[in-house]
Amino acid sequence: MIELLVVISIMAILIALLLPAVQQAREAARRSTCKNNMKQVALALHNYHDTHRSFPPFIINRNGNPSRIGDVDKGANWLVFLLPFVDQAPLYQQWDFDIPANQNPGRSTELAIFKCPSDPQSSGNHCAYAGGGWARGNYGMNVSPCSHGLGGANGSLGGIGGANHVVRFRDVSDGTSNTVAVDEIRAGLNEQDLRGSWAMPGLSAGTAAMFNDASAPNSREPNSDDMENCTVSGLAGDGSRGMGCFDSSNTGQMTARSMHVGGLHLTMVDGSVRFVSENINFRRNEFGCATVGPRGIWQSIHTRAGNEVVGDF
């Protein structure tokens, strides 16, 4: 009996030692898949540009406030336009571009290529906001670091797309290796949290407003995102789970986030995928893009024509 107890104790110790290593190996595999998915999205953006001579628009906005996701008369977003370039041509052909996105059944389709397996909230957990039935995703277009909402997306300091607005390679004067195309984002924590819904038109599939009272990547600040339905989702002013938000009449500020330890993935305009530290140089400034002072590296890599000199990051 004593020998049996000793053997069991030894086995328990070995399992306790091996379990963290197994978990780390699994996360490494998930992180590798996540990076590969972002690479495929980057290739899709390039192929789209080769075909249409521009990147896709962030969203098609028919009327109303483009920053207001709750305004239902919105068309397709950038990931819908990429469907034929990620081996999803049948889903794209079924999409009815003459009706609002929230009436298209394709919005409920879960697509592995648009999800990071490290985020458990990206599977199931469909978003019930703005018509409901929205499947989740983990990749958001870099829209505008300079203004709340989409107001600065069309200016020289914007990202790579906007509402009814497209960007071309020639518009990225800061350099394609120095400009972010796609940020990693986290999926909403519950059905009322609109973040990370791949087909939803608006900042549920994008990042914006990284200046002013913006937050650094993977922020745990309690009011890091300005978001419709924040109070209803029960996340207003709660940064304990890294998804805090401020309740707003529109969705104007979204932070890049991931479930990876220490940082997140970025897809650059040149097609490369980089993992950056959440401690990347970040310069908060109440004057936003109007300031004449130096911008942080985080803000600088999200402008396409800001004339910043970006070093190693």
SULWO-V722536 format. One record per residue. N is the residue number from 1. SS is DSSP state (@ for helix, = for strand, . for the rest). PSI is psi in whole degrees, -180 to 180 (none if undefined). D_LAST is the distance of its C-alpha to the last C-alpha in Angstrom with 1 decimal. Layout:
n->{N,N}
ss->{SS,SS}
psi->{PSI,PSI}
d_last->{D_LAST,D_LAST}
This chain:
n->{1,2,3,4,5,6,7,8,9,10,11,12,13,14,15,16,17,18,19,20,21,22,23,24,25,26,27,28,29,30,31,32,33,34,35,36,37,38,39,40,41,42,43,44,45,46,47,48,49,50,51,52,53,54,55,56,57,58,59,60,61,62,63,64,65,66,67,68,69,70,71,72,73,74,75,76,77,78,79,80,81,82,83,84,85,86,87,88,89,90,91,92,93,94,95,96,97,98,99,100,101,102,103,104,105,106,107,108,109,110,111,112,113,114,115,116,117,118,119,120,121,122,123,124,125,126,127,128,129,130,131,132,133,134,135,136,137,138,139,140,141,142,143,144,145,146,147,148,149,150,151,152,153,154,155,156,157,158,159,160,161,162,163,164,165,166,167,168,169,170,171,172,173,174,175,176,177,178,179,180,181,182,183,184,185,186,187,188,189,190,191,192,193,194,195,196,197,198,199,200,201,202,203,204,205,206,207,208,209,210,211,212,213,214,215,216,217,218,219,220,221,222,223,224,225,226,227,228,229,230,231,232,233,234,235,236,237,238,239,240,241,242,243,244,245,246,247,248,249,250,251,252,253,254,255,256,257,258,259,260,261,262,263,264,265,266,267,268,269,270,271,272,273,274,275,276,277,278,279,280,281,282,283,284,285,286,287,288,289,290,291,292,293,294,295,296,297,298,299,300,301,302,303,304,305,306,307,308,309,310,311,312,313}
ss->{.,@,@,@,@,@,@,@,@,@,@,@,@,@,@,@,@,@,@,@,@,@,@,@,@,@,@,@,@,@,@,@,@,@,@,@,@,@,@,@,@,@,@,@,@,@,@,@,@,@,@,@,.,.,.,.,.,.,=,=,=,.,.,.,.,.,.,.,.,.,.,.,.,=,=,=,=,@,@,@,@,@,@,@,@,@,.,.,@,@,@,@,@,@,.,.,.,.,.,.,@,@,@,.,@,@,@,@,.,.,.,@,@,@,.,.,.,.,.,@,@,@,.,.,.,.,=,.,.,.,.,.,.,=,.,=,.,.,=,=,=,=,=,=,.,.,.,.,.,.,.,.,.,.,.,.,.,=,.,.,=,=,=,.,=,=,.,.,@,@,@,.,.,.,.,.,.,.,.,=,=,=,=,=,.,.,.,.,.,.,.,.,.,.,.,.,=,.,.,.,.,.,@,@,@,=,=,=,.,.,.,.,.,.,.,.,.,.,.,.,.,.,.,.,=,=,=,.,.,.,.,.,.,.,.,=,.,.,.,.,.,.,.,.,=,=,=,.,.,.,.,.,=,=,.,.,.,.,.,.,.,.,=,=,=,=,=,=,.,.,.,.,=,=,=,=,=,.,.,.,.,.,.,.,.,.,.,@,@,@,.,.,.,.,.,.,@,@,@,@,.,.,.,.,.,.,.,.,.,.,.,.,.}
psi->{-42,-43,-40,-43,-38,-44,-44,-41,-42,-42,-40,-40,-43,-41,-42,-34,-36,-30,-48,-37,-40,-43,-40,-39,-41,-43,-37,-39,-42,-42,-38,-41,-41,-45,-42,-39,-41,-34,-40,-38,-39,-44,-37,-40,-42,-42,-37,-44,-40,-35,-42,-1,27,164,162,154,151,-50,158,119,115,-45,172,-168,118,-22,-3,100,-30,-15,112,-21,67,146,-150,157,-176,-35,-30,-44,-24,-9,-45,-18,3,34,36,40,-41,-41,-39,-41,-26,-14,128,106,-3,-6,160,155,-35,2,-1,121,-21,-18,-20,0,124,124,118,-33,-22,7,147,120,-12,-16,105,-19,-6,-9,134,-148,44,144,134,-1,156,48,-23,172,20,121,157,162,169,17,129,136,141,106,-60,121,-5,-23,150,139,-144,11,-30,6,-30,-11,176,-20,10,-173,-132,16,166,-172,118,28,134,157,144,166,-40,-19,-13,74,-15,-12,134,-24,-8,7,130,135,-45,133,150,139,160,149,151,149,-19,178,-17,-9,112,-9,143,52,110,-35,-3,127,118,-166,16,-16,41,171,145,166,57,-2,-166,-122,35,171,152,164,145,30,141,16,145,-25,38,-29,134,115,135,150,14,-46,-42,-36,-11,18,4,124,22,103,8,-28,16,19,43,157,161,129,130,161,-14,172,107,-8,122,134,140,131,161,172,9,150,122,-5,-161,169,146,141,123,163,-28,-4,-9,153,128,146,121,149,145,-8,18,148,121,126,104,133,124,-18,-5,-138,-11,-15,147,-6,171,145,153,160,-40,-45,-39,-38,-5,1,144,-19,47,-6,26,152,111,123,-154,141,none}
d_last->{58.7,56.9,55.5,54.3,52.6,50.9,49.6,48.4,46.6,44.9,43.9,42.5,40.4,39.1,38.2,36.4,34.4,33.6,32.9,29.3,28.6,30.0,28.0,24.7,25.8,26.6,23.3,21.5,23.9,23.3,19.5,20.0,22.5,20.2,17.5,20.5,21.8,18.7,19.0,22.6,21.9,19.6,22.6,25.0,23.2,23.5,27.1,27.9,26.7,28.8,31.8,31.6,29.7,27.3,25.1,27.2,27.9,26.3,29.8,33.4,34.9,38.7,39.6,38.7,35.4,32.4,30.6,33.5,33.2,36.7,38.2,39.3,40.0,36.6,36.1,33.6,29.8,27.1,27.3,31.1,30.7,28.5,31.2,33.0,29.8,29.1,32.7,34.1,36.5,39.4,37.7,36.6,40.3,41.6,39.5,41.8,40.0,43.0,42.7,40.0,37.3,38.7,41.9,40.4,40.9,37.9,35.6,36.8,35.7,33.2,30.8,28.9,26.4,25.3,25.0,22.7,25.1,23.3,24.5,28.3,28.9,28.1,31.4,34.7,34.3,35.0,34.4,37.7,36.6,37.5,40.1,38.8,38.2,34.5,32.8,29.3,25.9,22.2,20.4,20.3,19.9,17.5,20.5,19.9,17.6,20.3,23.6,25.2,26.4,26.3,27.6,24.6,23.8,26.0,24.8,22.4,19.7,20.2,18.5,20.2,23.6,26.0,29.6,31.8,29.1,27.3,24.5,24.5,22.2,23.6,22.6,18.8,18.9,15.2,14.8,14.8,11.5,9.8,12.0,12.3,15.8,16.3,15.1,16.5,19.3,22.0,25.7,28.2,29.9,33.4,35.3,35.2,31.4,30.4,26.7,25.6,28.7,27.9,30.8,31.2,30.9,28.5,25.4,26.4,24.4,21.7,19.3,20.1,20.4,17.1,18.6,21.8,22.4,19.4,17.7,14.3,13.5,16.2,18.2,21.5,22.9,26.5,26.4,22.9,24.3,27.2,29.2,32.7,34.7,32.6,35.7,37.6,34.8,35.2,31.6,32.0,30.4,29.7,26.2,27.6,26.4,23.1,24.7,26.3,27.4,29.6,32.7,32.9,35.2,32.4,29.0,26.6,23.3,21.5,18.4,16.1,17.1,17.8,20.1,17.6,17.2,14.0,12.0,12.6,12.4,11.5,13.5,12.5,15.6,15.8,16.6,13.7,12.8,9.5,9.5,7.0,8.3,10.9,10.1,7.0,8.3,11.3,14.2,17.5,20.1,23.6,24.0,21.3,20.8,23.8,22.3,22.1,19.6,15.9,13.9,11.0,7.6,8.9,12.1,11.1,9.6,12.9,15.2,16.6,18.3,17.1,16.9,13.6,11.8,8.1,6.4,3.8,0.0}
